[in-house]
Amino acid sequence: VKVEVLTAFLGIVTAFIIFFLVRRDLLHLKHSIFWILIALVVLFFGLFPNINIKLAHLLGIQYAPILPVLLAILILFVKTLVQDIELSDKEKKLRRLAQELAILKKSLFQKPEDETLNSKR
Amino acid sequence: MSKVLVIIPAYNEESNIERVLRHSEIVFKELEKSLKVKLDILVVDDGSEDLTLKKVQNLGVSVVSHPFNLGYWLALQTGMLFGYQVGYDYFVTMDADEQHPPEEVYKILFPLIKKEADVVIGACLERGSTAKKAAWNFFRFLTGLKVQDLTSGFRAYNRAAVSVLTSKNYSIFENADIVSLLVLKKYGFKVIEVPVKIKPRGEGVSKLFSSPFKIGYYLLCSLIISLAKRSKK
């Protein structure tokens, strides 16, 4: 099997997996856009391998097949960093939510006559 | 009359919490009279898996309970958040492991009430080992902070300082003893230190520094945050 066919096949399979995940509500729509774009890029390079060679030549890369590998590493690096930023934001919100919940629970179960904080004091 | 909230974060402190609370209540009754303030205790149970929460509730002391463990700083922040929303004027933070004697609270509260500072740190330099003192010196050099006892959790804050520290953005901190000082410095708050006595821990082991790995993690986090948050002000 020629490598171009394999790459194009990978692109199509990736796109199908993404659509399947969106259909099953397992992947948020905003994340699916990134992966569909990746699938399209993979498909594009698979169908037109010469583009890769020309692009590598243009960038001064002597061994052309390394270009998609480099690009993949770069994209995955950025994606992981963005994910960690998003995760930190979620963590921040989750922590504040837990704090607010704890305070709310206290207010809910506090006795009405308990004007001061320490009822026995 | 000014209202003071004493925040005691507690995580799996069933062996110490009762003694701390009983003793604090007696001491604070006297302190209320001498300082002419209203003093309340709030325990923040940080998702304890032992009988800490039950014991605090049985004593009738006010408690806020995290649904899961969030860490020391978040427990302090929850206490501050609650106190700020309720309308307290001053906030004292002390540990639930008997290290911070309630008798010493007046030393950190008094300068605050007299408006001598926005934040008062109860400092005890004698408690530091050689390694700890070396770490303090290193972080002082790195951050430009003038505070001697950087890691003391025995502190008193006024309402303005708490309004900044309770910001949602600061919920991301892990251990905020150093970074909270950097935030206070950034906003121009006056931070002073007063010498206090600090006792050895009651029963059990420290949750924060129970293994070399935890100490390493703490130092690494402090190093990154110190470099990232240092300001020239």
Interface residues (C-beta under 8 A of the other chain):
Chain A: S88 E91 K92 R95 R96 A98 Q99 E100 L101 A102 I103 K105 K106 T116 L117 N118 S119 K120 R121
Chain B: L5 E25 K29 K38 D40 I41 L42 V44 L59 G60 V61 S62 V63 V64 S65 H66 P67 F68 L70 L74 Q77 T78 L81 F82 Q85 V86 K168 N169 S171 I172
